[in-house]
């Protein structure tokens, strides 16, 4: 019964240690490209780095803590701060030379067109506009 209700496995695998924070990411396919959308509330595009190396897409960044008052009296702390790194294994048909990244209003969108052929092995830094 468990197999009948199981979600299908995706070709995208992700790595992130359980005890670290990282943005939530939606991955989907539309118009012949793979789309990644990550929530980055309170972060600017200068705080985010997107890289492709081999068959891996890596999103890194840092959310900085707001300037705090001296001696704050916290009643509850739920928001996470600090550095993060999320990596995703990409399918072989991802065109790693045509990756585009855009960050606006706390949402990072990465678009990777599909293609055939071999996987690039050299690391490529993707500018975030």
C-alpha positions in Angstrom: 0.0 0.0 0.0 2.9 2.4 0.8 4.2 2.1 -2.8 0.8 2.8 -4.3 0.6 6.1 -2.4 4.3 7.1 -2.8 5.2 10.2 -4.7 7.2 9.5 -7.9 10.9 10.1 -7.6 12.3 13.2 -9.2 15.5 13.3 -11.2 16.6 16.2 -8.9 18.2 15.3 -5.7 19.1 17.8 -3.0 21.7 17.9 -0.3 21.3 20.0 2.9 22.2 18.8 6.4 19.1 18.5 8.6 20.4 20.9 11.2 21.1 23.8 8.8 18.6 26.3 7.4 18.1 26.8 3.7 15.5 28.3 1.4 12.6 26.2 0.3 12.9 25.4 -3.4 10.2 24.5 -5.9 11.5 22.7 -9.0 9.3 22.2 -12.1 9.5 22.0 -15.9 7.9 24.6 -18.1 8.4 25.7 -21.7 11.3 23.4 -22.4 13.3 24.4 -19.3 13.8 23.4 -15.7 12.7 26.1 -13.3 13.9 26.5 -9.7 12.1 29.0 -7.4 13.6 29.7 -4.0 12.2 31.8 -1.2 14.8 34.2 0.1 12.9 36.7 2.3 14.9 39.7 3.4 17.8 38.9 1.1 19.3 40.9 -1.7 20.7 39.4 -4.9 24.2 40.4 -3.7 23.7 38.0 -0.8 23.2 35.0 -3.1 25.5 33.0 -5.3 24.5 30.5 -8.0 27.0 28.1 -9.5 26.9 25.1 -11.8 29.6 22.5 -11.7 29.3 19.2 -13.5 25.8 18.0 -13.0 25.2 20.1 -9.8 23.4 23.4 -9.3 24.5 25.1 -6.1 22.7 28.0 -4.4 24.6 29.7 -1.6 24.0 32.8 0.5 23.8 34.4 3.8 20.9 36.0 5.6 22.2 38.6 8.0 20.6 39.3 11.4 19.0 42.7 11.6 20.7 45.2 13.9 19.6 44.3 17.4 18.9 46.4 20.4 21.1 46.0 23.4 19.7 43.5 25.8 16.6 42.4 23.8 14.1 40.2 25.7 13.1 37.5 23.2 9.9 35.6 23.8 10.3 33.4 20.7 12.9 33.0 18.0 11.8 31.1 14.8 13.6 32.9 12.0 17.0 31.5 10.8 20.0 33.5 10.0 23.5 32.7 8.7 25.0 31.0 5.7 23.3 28.3 3.7 24.2 26.1 0.7 21.7 24.0 -1.3 22.9 21.7 -4.1 20.8 19.9 -6.7 21.8 17.1 -9.1 20.6 18.1 -12.6 19.5 15.8 -15.4 21.8 15.1 -18.3 19.7 17.2 -20.7 20.2 20.4 -18.8 21.9 23.1 -20.9 24.5 24.3 -18.3 25.8 27.0 -20.6 22.5 28.8 -20.8 21.5 29.0 -17.1 19.8 32.3 -16.1 19.2 33.5 -12.5 17.0 36.4 -11.3 16.3 37.6 -7.8 13.4 40.0 -7.0 11.2 40.6 -4.0 12.8 37.8 -2.0 12.4 35.2 -4.7 15.2 33.6 -6.6 14.3 32.1 -10.0 16.8 29.9 -11.9 16.0 28.8 -15.4 17.9 26.0 -17.1 16.9 25.1 -20.7 16.9 21.5 -21.8 19.2 20.1 -24.4 20.9 16.8 -25.5 24.5 16.0 -25.2 27.3 15.6 -22.7 27.4 17.2 -19.3 29.8 20.1 -18.8 32.3 19.4 -16.0 33.9 22.9 -15.5 32.4 25.1 -12.8 30.5 28.1 -14.1 29.5 31.1 -11.9 26.0 32.3 -12.8 25.4 36.1 -12.4 22.2 36.9 -10.4 20.4 39.9 -11.9 
